[in-house]
């Protein structure tokens, strides 16, 4: 092995082996070491921030040692590995998670059963700090927008927990998703400079540098050959611009496992080449411009969720990341000196949506142009290696790149795409000889005045498996957006893997109170249920046990008060006058990206309806107690970011805040109803918000939400759901039982007809909605100078694409049922809550990753 220490020197190394801390004493020593050396601070100058950094560095030392051992183990066994390519990893905070997953064992056998978190908590306390305050110092690693990015974060956790040899590959954005401020009710975006203080969770591998090229032209040695033969000869890409990708590694510890996997994020930097021509002409400033441009590639995350903008810099990001990652993967493969045909036996690559699809083309280019494999052999390797996950059926989210832009940035890759397309269309023609329409429909190139490359088609053609993320969604992609491909490839290629979430973060970390109640009840001291969630079914037998119901309820009330504290801290508004009455107030929560299809507008219209009814009753002289008989106390919480350029979503935020203003300042409604917009929703806030819900809303237009994952998080924390028959709500209902969820609304199979009716027939709004919409225009109570007219018009006059008017009455009906059960039959409510948690096990991402490993990647765990 290159760079190995010579044998005669090794006993010195072995004698001085670095050990993990496994006792409080050893942790404290490590902590002080870091304060005095790494941070160059001292006993006289150590605040919470320094304590956070010293704790993190100490914990990271342990993780790094296990990371090294994991990599040595995997190198020695040389198993097939999987690489998860995702442009987003919405990790949130790392320290608490690392403490929960901390493995205090040496390298052999079963991981230790000592509670690492307790040990560090004691150490931190001994040293003069409170762990709680120390944890608060950490900024979120917010390198993602929403569902897709958070899914990737749950996945890497489960891969490590299951001892799978898997790495994640992504980008190290200097600015993650923007921080959201609410000013005058409007969203204002401010930059998230999360690397402000040094980041203890990354290991900069300055020695791992990969050059990445852009622009330029293609040169072909034999200019006499016929056009058709193009694919048979390698070509040379003479690039015009070069930058360097530097690796930054984040260790990913598994829970109760010896495995620490790696998440490798690439940062861009300039090459050391320098434009001396410009410099000599005296133009020092401009000679640096290109250097600076290199750094901008990984400067910022594109802040769109379920929407593609088609910007050149975004394509550059994608190629930069695909090229660096593939180079790294191939370097590792080459170490074992196997022939190329064994590549798919050693490597699986999962495409998290179409963003990494360029890696399909890049691998084909490397095999043909640089390794000189014949086209067919190369393509066989490529398609056996890749698989693709689709996360949305929304048209505006499907990636397309203009041929002209693409060809300028990546001229050789464009040629390869044409060739892939040519061979593919030939095969389609052969299989369906008389269907020329089909051939043009499935072409990777969309014809028109501006020709476009359809990335999803390329991803399907370049993969051996394509999956959706919940049963309904996986069926929908086969019958709608990828219908032709389902016909061409048959049923084996298109499969379903229903999403999951990690119970370590979303139960143990977010809700330690509920976790302890569960482990105490199940007599599960080691929290084994976090690995085997089928154990939770044993909770069912306590669903009618009065004493247990009380304990269960106490946890929920405690979490609700914690949320109240957070909201009061963030907004300065007092939400409840009497904390001891929190038990009577229903917490109704909708937190997710703001999007018309997710229908926050329907939720806020429901709030307006409630307000109007309450005011009517009060106006008729009814007492507060009489009102509460029908509209019991409730707080509606909203949270979520809108894409900066998404006008309608921003208007929805403004409407929510306008409604909140009116309602919260109306003294007559005190203790009956409040509406709150929680600013800057992110992972660490979700950890406080989600455990506090009595009810959460998952009310997308049927057929639009591919899966949803927060629905699973709320259920895992004993919250009940109100939802449409959409995404994973369908399987949640199947698992927890239809009595334990409030479903309403039209089904996805009716959506097309309903939309048709809105456009071509006369449809009328329900009276309730009419009344609500009237209150949002002109100088009505929520009119605000007619500001919300576009939201009203989109429903009344523009076809109501998201079918708010079709679902509104049934939504109100479901809400009425919620009120009744919550207030008149609390034990029934608690029973539903317990039975939900008892049956949530299926939605662990451990199950999900096992399915990927067995049905798509064909990989096995590597255990000690
Ligand atoms: C999301 C889907 O909207 C959500 O339903 C799903 O649970 C999640 O992916 C994980 O599968 N999609 C995105 O976040 C997204 O941006 C477009 O999709 C690429």
Boltz pocket constraint, residues with backbone or C-beta under 6 A from the ligand:
constraints:
  - pocket:
      binder: B
      contacts: [[A, 146], [A, 147], [A, 148], [A, 149], [A, 151], [A, 304], [A, 305], [A, 306], [A, 307], [A, 353], [A, 390], [A, 391], [A, 392], [A, 397], [A, 469], [A, 499], [A, 704], [A, 705], [A, 706], [A, 707], [A, 708], [A, 709], [A, 727]]
      max_distance: 6.0
